[in-house]
Amino acid sequence: MAQNNQPKALFIGNGINRISQNSISWGDLLDRLSRKFDIKVDLSNELKPFPLAFEEMIHNKLGSNSFESKLRNLKTNISELILEAGSDFDFTFHKEIMGSGINEIITTNYDYNLELSVKPDFILGKKELALNRQESKHSLYRGYNINGVNVRHIHGELLHSRNISDTTKNYPEESIMIGFEHYSEYYHRIQGVIKGPKGKYKEGVISRITNDKEPKIWTDLFFTHNLYFIGFSLDFSETHLWWLLMQREEILRKYNFFDLQQNTIIFLFPEMPVIKNEYKKILNIRNHQ
């Protein structure tokens, strides 16, 4: 599609963290949890989605505590592991992203590396910088404004910014989204804000966009901004994102929305010489058959 004048937004995955030697992959995270709590779970199966492996860990975790208590225990330790890894982190690329001139950033990362890269004391004053302090578990509005840049944590964060009493069901790490149970509930909420209260698109996302309302829900950026995916694999566990992309296509066509919105969605990935060379070999073989 031709270039347009739509504003830009970035969609940042864990790939930006993986550049640092201190980073933790999802596999590393689950492996450390399983060893710390001696949880018997098969993490060697490459076809097993991480959300499913996490659900298995909750049910296999030893002890007589309730499901909610075990879930909280694991999420609290996830937060501690990621915070520990981030204590000696290389924020070079995060700082460049924050200074890119793009003021809308969506991230699936729970950590605050983007915020910390430009504001080292961020955690101490994060409540005053929060875009919304009403959500506890889900993350349609969750995020922070740092020097005019909105960083939207759509899969939760390490420590929430709410002023609530600490209970089994409401705790600082509650928003961390990693299990399928959490994914499925979130999926339902995303459907609600896209389709509207009565299942009509014109009362949902279309109403917000055509009335030029400033995006408060991160899903609207998929319609209003040129969105660049960086460091994100978009594997098939991310059912809510796949659904959103499919619904976007349906809305654009069904309501002739192309006349109103001309934004593009672009996936960026590093060029890998080894893969590139192998691909060239395949092309050469095909050309000589």
C-alpha positions in Angstrom: 0.0 0.0 0.0 1.2 3.5 -0.8 2.6 5.7 1.9 0.1 7.7 3.9 0.0 10.5 6.4 -1.3 8.4 9.3 0.5 8.7 12.7 2.9 5.9 13.6 2.8 3.4 16.5 5.1 0.6 17.5 4.2 -2.9 18.7 7.2 -4.2 20.8 7.7 -7.8 21.8 10.2 -9.6 23.9 12.7 -9.6 21.0 13.9 -6.1 22.1 14.9 -7.6 25.5 16.6 -10.6 24.0 19.3 -8.4 22.7 20.6 -8.1 26.2 22.7 -10.9 27.8 20.5 -10.7 30.9 17.2 -11.3 29.1 14.8 -14.1 29.9 12.9 -16.0 27.3 9.5 -17.5 28.0 11.1 -20.9 28.0 13.7 -19.8 30.5 11.0 -18.3 32.7 8.9 -21.5 32.9 12.0 -23.6 33.4 13.2 -21.5 36.3 9.7 -21.7 37.9 9.5 -25.5 37.5 12.9 -26.0 39.1 12.3 -23.6 41.9 9.0 -25.2 43.0 9.9 -28.7 41.8 6.9 -28.8 39.4 6.8 -31.8 37.1 5.9 -30.5 33.6 7.2 -31.3 30.2 8.8 -28.2 28.7 10.8 -30.0 26.0 7.9 -30.3 23.6 8.4 -27.4 21.2 4.8 -27.8 20.0 3.3 -27.1 23.5 2.2 -23.5 23.8 3.6 -21.6 26.8 0.2 -20.6 28.1 -0.8 -24.3 28.2 2.5 -25.2 29.9 1.8 -22.6 32.5 -1.7 -23.9 33.2 -0.2 -27.3 33.6 2.3 -25.9 36.1 -0.5 -24.5 38.3 -2.3 -27.8 38.5 0.9 -29.8 39.1 2.3 -27.4 41.7 2.6 -29.3 45.0 0.7 -28.2 48.1 -2.9 -28.0 49.3 -3.3 -24.3 48.5 -6.2 -23.2 46.3 -5.8 -22.6 42.6 -5.9 -18.8 43.2 -3.1 -19.0 45.8 -0.9 -21.1 43.5 -1.6 -18.7 40.6 -0.6 -15.8 42.7 2.5 -17.5 44.0 3.7 -18.2 40.4 2.9 -14.7 39.1 4.7 -13.1 42.1 7.8 -15.2 41.3 7.6 -14.2 37.6 7.7 -10.6 38.6 10.7 -11.2 40.9 12.6 -13.0 38.2 12.1 -10.4 35.6 12.8 -7.5 38.0 16.0 -9.3 39.0 17.1 -9.7 35.4 16.4 -6.1 34.7 18.6 -4.8 37.5 21.6 -5.0 35.2 20.1 -4.4 31.8 21.3 -2.8 28.6 18.7 -0.2 27.8 20.4 1.2 24.6 17.7 0.0 22.2 14.9 0.8 24.5 16.1 4.3 24.9 16.3 4.7 21.1 12.7 3.5 20.7 11.5 5.9 23.4 13.3 8.8 21.6 12.2 7.8 18.1 9.6 10.5 17.9 6.8 7.9 17.9 4.5 8.6 20.8 2.3 5.4 20.8 4.0 2.2 21.9 2.2 -1.1 22.5 4.1 -3.8 24.3 3.4 -7.3 25.4 6.3 -7.2 27.9 5.5 -7.1 31.6 8.7 -5.2 32.4 9.3 -1.5 32.6 12.5 -1.5 30.5 11.1 1.1 28.0 10.1 3.5 30.8 13.3 2.9 32.8 15.5 3.6 29.8 14.5 7.3 30.0 13.3 7.6 33.6 15.5 5.6 36.0 13.3 6.5 39.0 10.1 5.4 37.1 8.9 2.7 39.5 8.9 5.2 42.5 6.5 7.5 40.8 4.7 5.2 38.4 1.2 5.8 39.8 1.2 9.4 38.9 2.2 8.5 35.3 -0.4 5.8 34.8 -2.9 6.2 31.9 -5.5 4.3 33.9 -5.7 2.9 37.4 -9.0 1.2 37.2 -7.9 -2.2 35.8 -6.7 -5.0 38.1 -6.5 -8.1 35.9 -7.1 -7.1 32.3 -5.2 -4.5 30.2 -7.3 -2.7 27.7 -6.3 0.7 29.1 -3.1 -0.1 31.0 -0.1 2.0 30.4 2.1 5.0 31.3 2.8 8.4 29.7 6.6 9.1 29.8 7.7 12.4 28.4 4.7 12.4 26.1 5.1 8.8 25.0 2.3 6.4 25.8 3.6 2.9 26.7 0.7 0.5 26.7 1.2 -2.8 28.5 -1.4 -5.0 26.9 -0.4 -8.3 28.5 -0.1 -6.8 32.0 2.7 -5.5 34.1 5.0 -6.6 36.9 3.3 -4.4 39.6 0.0 -2.7 39.1 -0.6 1.0 39.9 -3.9 0.7 41.7 -4.8 1.9 45.2 -6.4 -1.3 46.4 -6.1 -3.7 49.4 -3.8 -6.6 48.8 -5.9 -9.9 48.7 -5.7 -13.3 47.1 -7.6 -12.1 44.1 -6.3 -8.6 43.9 -2.5 -8.3 44.1 0.3 -6.3 42.4 1.2 -9.0 39.9 -2.4 -10.0 39.0 -2.4 -8.5 35.5 0.5 -10.7 34.3 -1.1 -12.6 31.4 0.5 -16.0 30.8 -2.1 -18.8 31.2 -4.9 -19.7 28.8 -7.6 -18.9 31.4 -6.4 -15.3 31.4 -6.0 -15.2 27.6 -9.6 -16.4 27.1 -11.2 -13.8 29.4 -9.1 -11.1 27.7 -10.2 -12.3 24.3 -13.8 -11.8 25.3 -13.2 -8.3 26.5 -11.4 -7.3 23.3 -14.4 -8.6 21.3 -16.6 -6.3 23.4 -14.7 -3.1 22.8 -14.5 -3.9 19.0 -18.1 -4.9 18.4 -19.7 -2.6 20.9 -22.2 -3.4 23.7 -24.8 -4.9 21.3 -22.4 -6.6 19.0 -22.6 -3.8 16.4 -19.3 -2.5 15.1 -20.7 1.0 14.6 -21.3 1.2 18.3 -17.8 0.0 19.1 -14.5 0.7 17.3 -16.1 2.5 14.4 -18.0 5.0 16.7 -14.8 5.9 18.5 -12.7 6.4 15.3 -15.3 8.3 13.3 -15.8 10.6 16.3 -12.1 11.3 16.3 -11.7 10.2 19.9 -8.2 10.0 21.2 -7.2 6.3 21.5 -7.7 5.2 25.1 -8.0 1.5 24.2 -4.9 0.0 22.5 -6.9 -2.0 20.0 -8.0 1.3 18.3 -4.4 1.9 17.2 -4.8 -1.0 14.8 -7.2 1.2 12.8 -5.8 4.7 13.3 -2.0 4.3 13.1 0.6 2.8 10.8 1.6 0.0 13.2 5.1 -1.5 13.1 5.7 -4.9 14.8 9.2 -5.3 16.2 10.6 -8.3 18.1 7.3 -10.2 18.2 6.7 -13.6 16.8 2.9 -13.5 16.8 2.7 -17.3 17.4 -0.7 -19.0 17.5 -1.0 -18.6 21.3 -1.8 -15.0 20.6 -5.4 -15.8 19.6 -6.7 -12.4 20.6 -4.3 -10.6 18.3 -5.0 -13.0 15.3 -8.7 -12.3 15.9 -8.2 -8.6 16.0 -6.3 -8.7 12.7 -9.0 -10.7 11.1 -11.8 -8.5 12.4 -9.9 -5.4 11.2 -9.9 -6.8 7.7 -13.7 -7.6 7.9 -14.5 -4.1 9.2 -12.4 -2.4 6.5 -14.2 -4.2 3.8 -17.7 -4.6 5.2 -18.1 -0.9 6.0 -16.0 0.5 3.2 -13.6 1.8 5.9 -10.7 2.1 3.4 -12.1 5.6 2.5 -11.7 6.7 6.2 -8.6 4.8 7.3 -5.5 4.2 5.2 -3.2 2.9 7.9 -0.9 -0.1 7.3 0.4 -2.8 9.5 4.0 -3.8 9.0 6.1 -6.7 10.5 9.8 -6.0 10.9 12.3 -8.7 11.5 16.1 -9.0 11.4 17.8 -10.3 8.3 19.5 -13.6 9.1 22.3 -14.4 6.7 22.2 -18.2 7.3 18.5 -18.4 6.5 18.9 -16.0 3.6 21.6 -18.2 2.1 19.6 -21.4 2.5 16.6 -19.7 0.9 18.8 -18.7 -2.1 19.9 -22.4 -2.5 16.2 -23.5 -2.6 15.5 -20.9 -5.2 18.5 -22.0 -7.3 17.3 -25.6 -7.1 13.8 -24.7 -8.2 15.1 -22.6 -11.1 17.1 -25.5 -12.5 14.4 -28.1 -12.2 
